Amino acid sequence: MKKSGSKKKKSTPKVSQADLKVGIITKSTGLWYSIEDRDTHKFYKGRLRGKLKLKGLKVTNPVAVGDYVHYSLEDEVENTVIIHEILDRKNIILRQSTRKKWHGHIIAANIDQAILIATLALPKTSLGFIDRFLVAAESYNVPTYIVFNKDDLLEDEDREYLEYLKQIYEPLGYKCLRISVLEDKNLDELTEIIEGKTSLLVGHSGVGKSTLLNKLASNVQQKTDEISLFAMKGKHTTTFAEMFELEKHDGHLIDTPGIKELGIMSIEENEIGHFFPEIREAMHDCKYHNCTHTHEPNCNVRLLVDEGKIATSRYLSYLSMLEGDDNRK
């Protein structure tokens, strides 16, 4: 028997396949999404039709910035639409959710490349964080550039250390750039890299992602803030991931909230080494095919570490991921 005063739940009207249009998610605020129509480039405010489940993935955000979706018009006056399904993705960048341990959080989808912004001062980016992101990107075949910002703050000793880091990462296929956003130093090379691409900007809070975006996109004015001198860390100014069109460079940049820690998701222990290019190349000469590169005799990986041919910092990052430690500095 129907209870007195109860309201009938409003149902979403059925739509035909012909009514569905294709759009791209440009911003996610949790419950609502900004959607740009692929053909008309008109923007809508969208919500999900019920719950969307992704096969093989437990995630806190089934729809992410960069996703192509099928949608239908809900209210023409209010400019709202309903998201019906996510179209096939070419890749994602996934991290462990900070709220649910066994769930992931999709940072972005369908990107051409990632731009990892790092700094050696105010704040200092740990090598462990860099390596974790590179593994996450490698697992979905996302090319990554490492861009060291705030070159204007570096002393001679810091610059020597930065050159040492370049000698580690560039032979592995990760091109490193030195820039100063505040002084417009070496930004030309970066603009060539993002030309015609959809690029993901990632890094700790305070490394200059939003400031860089404001420089690269004259049509964008993201909020920026000062570094907290007490904690020597950046303050969160970007709340949600958002995609911006680069009018001058025929491309898109996805700005993301600062990431403090990057928990690795959906990678088995015996797979981690495959996403370190130097370990992947060396492991074939280990005595045992299932070598973990931790204690086994005649391990070629550990031999190369001892010989200085694999960087100790990279090997320590591998071990920390193997042990499930997300906090290596």
C-alpha positions in Angstrom: 0.0 0.0 0.0 1.3 3.4 -1.0 2.2 5.6 2.0 0.4 8.9 2.3 2.5 11.9 1.3 5.2 9.8 -0.5 6.5 11.1 -3.8 6.9 9.0 -6.9 10.5 8.9 -8.0 11.0 10.9 -11.2 12.3 8.5 -13.9 14.6 9.4 -16.8 12.7 9.3 -20.1 13.8 6.7 -22.5 15.7 8.0 -25.6 16.4 6.3 -28.9 19.9 5.8 -30.3 19.2 8.6 -32.8 18.7 11.1 -29.9 22.2 10.4 -28.5 25.0 12.9 -29.2 28.7 12.7 -28.6 30.4 15.1 -26.2 33.6 15.3 -24.2 33.8 15.9 -20.5 35.7 19.1 -19.8 35.1 19.4 -16.1 34.0 17.2 -13.2 32.8 18.5 -9.9 31.6 15.2 -8.6 27.8 15.2 -9.2 27.7 17.4 -12.3 29.9 17.5 -15.4 30.7 20.1 -18.0 30.2 18.6 -21.5 31.3 20.1 -24.8 29.4 18.8 -27.9 31.9 17.3 -30.3 30.2 18.9 -33.4 28.7 22.2 -32.2 31.2 22.9 -29.4 28.3 24.1 -27.3 28.6 23.5 -23.5 26.1 21.7 -21.3 25.7 20.8 -17.7 25.4 17.0 -17.4 24.6 14.3 -14.9 24.7 10.5 -15.0 21.8 8.3 -15.9 21.8 6.2 -12.7 25.1 4.5 -11.9 27.8 3.6 -14.4 30.0 0.7 -13.7 33.3 0.1 -15.5 34.3 -3.4 -16.2 37.4 -4.5 -14.2 37.8 -1.1 -12.5 36.6 -0.1 -9.0 36.8 3.7 -9.1 35.3 6.6 -7.2 34.7 8.6 -10.4 33.4 6.5 -13.3 33.4 9.6 -15.6 36.6 11.6 -15.9 37.8 14.7 -17.7 38.7 13.7 -21.3 36.0 11.0 -21.5 33.9 10.9 -24.7 30.3 10.2 -23.8 26.9 9.6 -25.3 24.4 12.2 -23.9 20.9 13.3 -24.6 19.2 16.7 -23.9 17.3 16.8 -20.6 16.2 20.4 -20.3 16.8 22.9 -23.1 16.0 25.9 -21.0 18.3 24.9 -18.2 20.9 23.6 -20.7 21.1 20.3 -18.9 21.8 16.8 -20.4 21.9 13.2 -19.3 25.0 11.1 -19.7 24.1 7.6 -20.9 27.4 5.8 -21.5 31.2 6.3 -21.7 32.7 5.6 -25.1 35.8 3.4 -25.4 38.9 5.0 -23.9 42.4 4.9 -25.5 44.0 5.4 -22.0 43.6 6.7 -18.5 45.8 7.9 -15.7 44.7 6.1 -12.5 45.7 6.7 -8.9 44.6 5.2 -5.6 41.6 6.9 -4.1 42.3 9.0 -1.0 38.9 8.1 0.4 38.5 4.4 -0.5 41.7 2.2 -0.2 40.6 -0.5 -2.7 39.3 2.0 -5.2 41.0 4.1 -7.8 40.5 7.6 -9.0 40.8 8.5 -12.7 42.8 11.6 -13.1 42.1 12.0 -16.8 41.2 10.0 -19.9 42.1 10.0 -23.6 45.2 12.1 -23.3 48.1 12.3 -25.8 50.8 13.0 -23.2 51.5 14.0 -19.7 53.5 17.0 -18.5 54.8 16.3 -15.0 55.7 19.6 -13.3 58.4 19.2 -10.7 60.4 21.6 -8.5 63.6 21.3 -6.5 62.6 24.0 -4.1 59.4 25.6 -2.7 58.2 22.8 -2.7 60.6 20.0 -3.4 59.3 17.2 -5.5 60.4 13.7 -4.3 62.0 11.3 -6.8 59.6 8.7 -5.4 56.6 10.8 -6.6 58.2 11.3 -10.0 58.8 7.5 -10.4 55.3 6.6 -9.3 53.7 8.8 -11.8 56.0 7.5 -14.6 54.9 4.0 -13.7 51.3 5.0 -13.8 51.8 6.6 -17.2 53.8 3.7 -18.5 51.1 1.2 -17.5 48.7 3.0 -20.0 51.4 3.9 -22.6 51.1 7.6 -22.0 54.3 9.5 -23.1 55.6 11.8 -20.3 57.7 14.9 -20.1 59.4 16.0 -16.8 59.3 19.8 -16.6 61.4 21.3 -13.8 59.9 24.7 -12.9 61.3 27.6 -10.8 64.7 27.6 -12.3 65.1 31.1 -11.1 65.2 29.9 -7.5 68.0 27.4 -8.0 71.6 27.7 -6.8 74.6 26.3 -8.8 74.5 23.2 -6.7 70.8 22.7 -7.4 71.4 23.0 -11.2 74.2 20.4 -11.0 71.7 18.1 -9.3 69.1 18.8 -12.0 71.6 17.9 -14.7 72.3 14.6 -12.8 68.5 13.9 -12.8 68.4 14.5 -16.6 71.1 11.9 -17.0 68.9 9.4 -15.2 65.6 10.1 -16.9 66.4 11.2 -20.5 68.1 7.9 -21.5 64.9 6.1 -20.3 62.8 8.2 -22.8 61.6 10.9 -20.5 62.7 14.3 -21.9 63.5 16.8 -19.1 63.0 20.6 -19.5 64.2 23.4 -17.3 61.8 26.4 -17.1 60.9 29.4 -15.1 57.3 30.4 -15.6 57.7 33.7 -13.7 60.6 34.7 -15.9 59.2 33.1 -19.2 62.4 31.0 -19.4 62.5 28.2 -21.9 58.7 28.2 -22.5 59.1 28.1 -26.3 60.2 24.5 -26.2 57.2 23.5 -24.0 54.8 25.3 -26.3 56.1 23.2 -29.2 55.5 20.0 -27.2 51.9 20.8 -26.4 51.1 22.0 -30.0 48.1 20.1 -31.3 48.0 17.7 -28.3 45.8 17.0 -25.4 48.2 17.2 -22.4 47.7 16.4 -18.8 49.4 18.8 -16.2 50.2 17.0 -13.0 52.4 17.7 -9.9 52.4 18.6 -6.3 50.5 21.7 -5.1 52.6 24.8 -5.5 54.8 23.7 -8.4 53.2 26.2 -10.8 50.7 24.3 -12.8 48.0 26.9 -12.8 50.5 29.7 -13.3 51.9 27.9 -16.3 48.4 27.3 -17.7 47.7 31.0 -17.4 50.8 31.8 -19.5 50.1 29.2 -22.1 46.4 29.9 -22.5 45.7 33.6 -22.8 41.9 32.8 -22.6 42.4 31.2 -19.1 42.9 32.8 -15.7 43.2 30.0 -13.1 43.5 31.1 -9.5 47.1 30.9 -8.1 48.4 31.3 -4.5 51.5 31.7 -2.5 53.6 28.9 -1.1 53.0 28.2 2.6 56.4 29.1 4.0 55.6 27.4 7.3 55.0 24.0 5.7 57.1 24.7 2.6 54.3 23.3 0.5 51.9 24.6 -2.0 48.3 25.5 -1.3 45.6 23.9 -3.2 44.1 26.4 -5.7 42.7 24.0 -8.3 39.8 22.1 -6.8 38.6 20.0 -9.8 40.3 18.7 -12.9 39.4 20.8 -15.9 40.2 20.8 -19.6 41.1 24.1 -21.3 41.4 24.9 -25.0 44.7 26.5 -26.1 43.6 28.9 -28.7 47.1 29.8 -29.8 48.5 26.3 -29.8 45.6 24.2 -31.3 45.6 21.9 -28.3 44.1 21.3 -24.9 45.6 21.2 -21.4 44.0 19.4 -18.4 44.8 21.2 -15.2 44.5 19.0 -12.1 44.4 19.5 -8.3 47.8 19.1 -6.7 48.7 15.5 -5.8 50.3 14.9 -2.5 50.8 11.1 -2.8 50.3 8.8 -5.8 49.2 5.4 -4.8 49.7 2.8 -7.6 46.5 1.0 -8.7 45.7 -2.0 -10.9 49.3 -3.2 -11.2 50.2 -6.6 -9.8 53.5 -7.0 -7.9 55.0 -9.1 -10.6 54.2 -6.5 -13.2 55.7 -3.4 -11.6 59.2 -4.0 -13.0 57.8 -4.0 -16.5 56.9 -0.3 -16.2 60.5 0.7 -15.3 62.2 0.8 -18.8 65.6 0.0 -17.4 64.4 -2.9 -15.3 62.2 -4.2 -18.2 65.3 -4.4 -20.4 67.6 -6.0 -17.8 65.2 -8.6 -16.3 65.5 -10.9 -19.3 69.1 -11.7 -18.2 68.1 -12.7 -14.7 68.6 -16.4 -13.8 65.0 -16.9 -12.9 62.1 -15.8 -15.1 60.0 -14.9 -12.0 62.8 -12.9 -10.3 61.6 -10.2 -8.0 65.0 -8.4 -8.1 65.1 -8.3 -4.3 67.1 -11.3 -3.1 67.4 -13.9 -5.9 70.9 -15.1 -6.9 72.2 -14.0 -10.3 69.8 -11.1 -10.6 70.9 -8.9 -13.5 68.9 -6.0 -12.2 70.7 -5.8 -8.8 74.0 -6.4 -10.6 73.3 -3.3 -12.8 72.3 -1.3 -9.7 75.6 -2.3 -8.0 77.5 -1.2 -11.1 75.7 2.1 -11.2 74.0 1.4 -14.6 70.6 1.5 -13.0 70.1 4.5 -10.7 69.8 3.6 -7.0 67.0 6.1 -6.6 65.0 4.3 -9.3 65.6 0.9 -7.7 64.5 2.2 -4.3 61.3 3.5 -5.9 60.8 0.0 -7.4 61.2 -1.6 -4.0 58.9 0.9 -2.3 56.1 0.1 -4.8 56.7 -3.6 -4.4 56.2 -3.2 -0.7 53.1 -1.0 -1.1 54.8 2.0 0.5 53.2 5.2 -1.0 55.3 7.7 1.0 58.9 7.3 -0.2 60.6 10.7 -0.3 
